[in-house]
């Protein structure tokens, strides 16, 4: 039977494997996603300089239910608006080892609907 430790360890291995293939630049930054038990976080990262260009989270937005799919889509839309302000239209999506389902999928689709292409 899988324990929480093993599931997280497997996710971290997937994350390392994905990060070896996905890199962001200044004109096409990486959208990094992190899910905690309570909040969801997303950031635009330029890997060439190692700087975070913009970030958003359900904790910062002060949402009523910060860990559901609606919150994830609001975080994605907020991140896309911040990207527009920086004149960024393209990005690379890094799901950080999470399945492309639920919150991660909602965040990605909200970014796409708000104008980010990936």
Residue frames relative to the residue before (quaternion, step in Angstrom):
aa qw qx qy qz dx dy dz
X 1.0000 0.0000 0.0000 0.0000 0.00 0.00 0.00
X 0.4448 -0.7020 0.4954 0.2528 3.56 -1.01 0.87
X 0.2293 -0.7436 0.6086 0.1553 3.52 -1.06 0.74
X 0.6732 -0.4696 0.3642 0.4401 3.57 -1.26 0.19
X 0.6179 0.5522 -0.3484 0.4380 3.59 1.00 -0.76
X 0.6881 0.4796 -0.2912 0.4601 3.58 0.85 -0.92
X 0.6355 0.5249 -0.3353 0.4562 3.60 1.00 -0.76
X 0.6774 0.4727 -0.2976 0.4787 3.58 0.93 -0.84
X 0.6238 0.5343 -0.3377 0.4598 3.59 1.03 -0.72
X 0.6480 0.5007 -0.3116 0.4819 3.58 1.00 -0.79
X 0.6340 0.5222 -0.3319 0.4640 3.60 1.00 -0.79
X 0.6545 0.5100 -0.3145 0.4610 3.59 0.97 -0.82
X 0.6237 0.5157 -0.3413 0.4780 3.61 1.05 -0.66
X 0.6417 0.4998 -0.3212 0.4851 3.59 1.00 -0.79
X 0.6272 0.5474 -0.3266 0.4475 3.59 1.02 -0.83
X 0.6561 0.4993 -0.3087 0.4742 3.61 0.92 -0.87
X 0.6583 0.5118 -0.3078 0.4582 3.58 0.95 -0.86
X 0.6601 0.4931 -0.3026 0.4790 3.59 1.00 -0.82
X 0.6689 0.5163 -0.3039 0.4400 3.60 0.90 -0.91
X 0.5933 0.5600 -0.3708 0.4437 3.60 1.15 -0.45
X 0.7421 0.4049 -0.2081 0.4921 3.57 1.17 -0.57
X 0.7475 0.3782 -0.1926 0.5110 3.59 1.12 -0.66
X 0.0994 0.7815 -0.6103 0.0832 3.57 -0.83 1.01
X 0.2974 -0.7604 0.5553 0.1581 3.56 -1.08 0.73
X 0.2143 -0.7487 0.6139 0.1288 3.54 -1.23 0.60
X 0.7095 -0.4454 0.3104 0.4493 3.57 -1.28 0.03
X 0.7379 0.3913 -0.2395 0.4950 3.62 0.96 -0.78
X 0.7710 0.1606 -0.1163 0.6051 3.61 1.26 -0.34
X 0.0603 -0.8530 0.5179 0.0220 3.61 0.37 1.21
X 0.5139 -0.6237 0.5022 0.3078 3.53 -1.34 0.32
X 0.2739 -0.7229 0.6096 0.1756 3.58 -1.00 0.87
X 0.1163 -0.8094 0.5753 0.0170 3.55 -0.39 1.27
X 0.1538 -0.8011 0.5768 0.0427 3.58 -0.87 1.02
X 0.0190 0.7680 -0.6401 -0.0002 3.55 -1.08 0.78
X 0.1511 -0.7758 0.6095 0.0622 3.54 -0.95 0.97
X 0.1010 -0.7411 0.6576 0.0900 3.55 -0.94 0.87
X 0.6922 -0.4518 0.3303 0.4557 3.59 -1.23 -0.06
X 0.7707 0.3664 -0.1775 0.4903 3.57 1.12 -0.64
X 0.8156 0.1684 -0.0462 0.5516 3.62 0.99 -0.79
X 0.2397 -0.7123 0.6259 0.2085 3.54 -1.39 0.10
X 0.1512 -0.7946 0.5872 0.0295 3.55 -0.97 0.97
X 0.0008 0.7769 -0.6296 -0.0046 3.57 -1.15 0.65
X 0.0255 -0.8064 0.5905 -0.0203 3.57 -1.06 0.77
X 0.3339 -0.6804 0.6108 0.2292 3.54 -1.25 0.56
X 0.0427 -0.8305 0.5537 -0.0439 3.57 -0.54 1.20
X 0.2313 -0.7233 0.6362 0.1361 3.54 -1.04 0.91
X 0.2557 -0.8216 0.4932 0.1273 3.58 -0.27 1.26
X 0.5740 0.5908 -0.4003 0.4015 3.62 1.13 -0.36
X 0.7649 0.2902 -0.1720 0.5487 3.58 1.07 -0.72
X 0.4225 -0.7232 0.4526 0.3059 3.59 1.26 -0.28
X 0.5380 0.6313 -0.3951 0.3949 3.59 1.16 0.55
X 0.3840 -0.6762 0.5799 0.2428 3.52 -1.22 0.65
X 0.3010 -0.7885 0.5146 0.1510 3.57 -0.62 1.15
X 0.7764 -0.1078 0.0991 0.6130 3.59 1.03 -0.81
X 0.0465 -0.7953 0.6037 0.0296 3.56 -1.17 0.50
X 0.0470 -0.7713 0.6341 0.0261 3.50 -1.31 0.43
X 0.0186 0.7964 -0.6044 0.0123 3.56 -1.13 0.56
X 0.5748 -0.5798 0.4442 0.3689 3.52 -1.24 0.43
X 0.5751 0.5700 -0.3820 0.4454 3.60 1.21 -0.35
X 0.6848 0.4796 -0.2829 0.4701 3.59 0.97 -0.87
X 0.6744 0.5059 -0.3003 0.4461 3.58 1.04 -0.75
X 0.3280 -0.7840 0.4757 0.2269 3.60 1.24 -0.30
X 0.2063 0.8122 -0.5158 0.1782 3.56 0.91 0.90
X 0.6025 -0.5881 0.4040 0.3577 3.56 -1.19 0.58
X 0.7670 0.1130 -0.0577 0.6289 3.59 0.99 -0.90
X 0.1404 -0.8737 0.4599 0.0737 3.61 0.21 1.23
X 0.7299 0.4445 -0.2553 0.4523 3.62 1.15 -0.14
X 0.5733 0.5997 -0.3993 0.3902 3.62 1.14 0.30
X 0.7310 -0.4367 0.2995 0.4304 3.56 -1.32 0.06
X 0.6159 0.5428 -0.3509 0.4505 3.62 1.02 -0.69
X 0.6393 0.5140 -0.3213 0.4731 3.58 1.00 -0.79
X 0.6449 0.5239 -0.3235 0.4527 3.58 0.97 -0.81
X 0.6660 0.4855 -0.3162 0.4698 3.59 0.95 -0.77
X 0.6310 0.5152 -0.3373 0.4718 3.61 1.07 -0.62
X 0.6211 0.5216 -0.3352 0.4794 3.59 1.07 -0.71
X 0.6510 0.5187 -0.3087 0.4603 3.59 0.98 -0.84
X 0.6618 0.4948 -0.3038 0.4742 3.57 0.95 -0.86
X 0.6452 0.5164 -0.3149 0.4668 3.60 1.01 -0.81
X 0.6533 0.5024 -0.3149 0.4708 3.59 0.96 -0.81
X 0.6477 0.5141 -0.3217 0.4611 3.60 0.99 -0.77
X 0.6307 0.5218 -0.3327 0.4683 3.60 1.04 -0.71
X 0.6480 0.4988 -0.3145 0.4820 3.57 1.02 -0.78
X 0.6301 0.5244 -0.3293 0.4686 3.59 1.08 -0.68
X 0.6252 0.5311 -0.3330 0.4650 3.58 1.04 -0.76
X 0.6376 0.5313 -0.3225 0.4552 3.57 1.01 -0.80
X 0.6987 0.4224 -0.2520 0.5195 3.58 1.19 -0.61
X 0.4374 -0.7177 0.4233 0.3381 3.59 1.37 0.10
X 0.4084 0.6614 -0.5030 0.3777 3.55 0.96 0.96
X 0.0868 -0.8205 0.5647 0.0183 3.58 -0.73 1.09
X 0.7528 0.2972 -0.1807 0.5588 3.60 1.21 -0.38
X 0.0059 0.7923 -0.6096 0.0267 3.54 -1.13 0.66
X 0.3384 -0.6745 0.6077 0.2474 3.53 -1.40 0.09
X 0.3038 -0.7837 0.5187 0.1562 3.58 -0.77 1.04
X 0.0904 -0.7698 0.6317 0.0116 3.56 -0.83 1.10
X 0.2111 -0.8173 0.5269 0.0992 3.58 -0.33 1.25
X 0.3898 -0.7810 0.4269 0.2362 3.61 1.30 0.11
X 0.7273 -0.4504 0.2447 0.4564 3.57 1.01 0.75
X 0.5394 0.5968 -0.4133 0.4267 3.59 1.28 -0.07
X 0.5554 -0.5776 0.4703 0.3698 3.56 -1.20 0.48
X 0.4380 -0.6630 0.5322 0.2921 3.56 -1.11 0.70
X 0.4737 0.6186 -0.4488 0.4377 3.52 0.38 1.34
X 0.8226 0.2606 -0.1644 0.4779 3.58 -1.15 0.51
X 0.8565 -0.0178 0.0415 0.5142 3.56 -0.80 -1.06
X 0.6582 0.5113 -0.3182 0.4518 3.59 0.92 -0.87
X 0.6590 0.4992 -0.2992 0.4765 3.58 0.96 -0.86
X 0.6478 0.5191 -0.3161 0.4593 3.62 0.95 -0.85
X 0.6433 0.5153 -0.3185 0.4682 3.58 0.98 -0.83
X 0.6715 0.4995 -0.2969 0.4598 3.60 0.89 -0.92
X 0.6807 0.4868 -0.2972 0.4598 3.59 0.88 -0.89
X 0.6306 0.5210 -0.3345 0.4681 3.61 1.06 -0.68
X 0.6235 0.5232 -0.3364 0.4736 3.59 1.04 -0.72
X 0.6605 0.5063 -0.3043 0.4636 3.57 0.96 -0.88
X 0.6663 0.5061 -0.3054 0.4545 3.59 0.91 -0.89
X 0.6926 0.4699 -0.2738 0.4738 3.59 1.09 -0.67
X 0.7215 -0.4963 0.2379 0.4201 3.60 1.23 0.11
X 0.5543 0.5821 -0.4241 0.4172 3.62 1.16 -0.03
X 0.2279 -0.7759 0.5755 0.1217 3.57 -0.96 0.87
X 0.2633 0.7264 -0.6093 0.1783 3.54 -0.93 1.02
